């Protein structure tokens, strides 16, 4: 293994953490959207309310990935080094 590269186990941990936090963030975005009255999966088609719900789900998922990545970088350093 060349110097500076992180072990495969740590990189696998990064991938799993990002996947889990994506799902958690998307679910939180979905629940927040429902609480605010934005149903992304409702029967109304692509109304403004549905698009706002979809946006909240996407922001939640993306935010979850960024939180997992920040945790990993704080603990192990940048995976690109």
Buried (B, 14 or more C-beta within 10 A) or exposed (E): EEEEEBEEEBBEBBEEBBEEBBEBBBBBBBEBBBEEEBBBEEEEEEEEBBEBBBBBBBBBBBBBBBBBBEBBEEEBEEBEE
